[in-house]
Amino acid sequence: MLEGYFSLDGRIRRWRFFLYSLALVIIIPVLTLLAVPAVDNARNPFVAGIIAFIVITLLWSWAGFALVVKRLHDLDKPGWHYVWMFLLPGLLTSSFSVHWSGGGGGTWSFGYGAAAGIIPLLAFLYLILARGSDGPNKYGYPP
């Protein structure tokens, strides 16, 4: 099971991708709760909390990245698609917006981020619903 979260090699089918993603959503909060007593009892709880936060965030990020890359491999697509599916929309949601004040006292605001936020949702649905390639592809044999 740990290989599913940390290895970038191979492929993963839809159902297993969904289950591993769901397990990840459960595992990370449990790890966080287990870290709380250790942080509270540390000599410097503030520094221990920052370290625990960084470690848990890195574990969660890498595990999610590995799952998506393997799912893309099952679809016979390179892992680089992760950039436009998840990283680019994240940057857009935090970086760009347009504001307009009308002459009649009305205001209008549109954040590109609001529109970009739908991209990861659609990408996740694609990863869950799209059927992987039958037989071997350039990323290996089907699991």
Summary of the structure (lengths in Angstrom):
residues: 143
radius of gyration: 19.7
end to end distance: 13.4
largest distance: 63.2
contacts: 370
relative contact order: 0.17
helix: 66%
strand: 7%
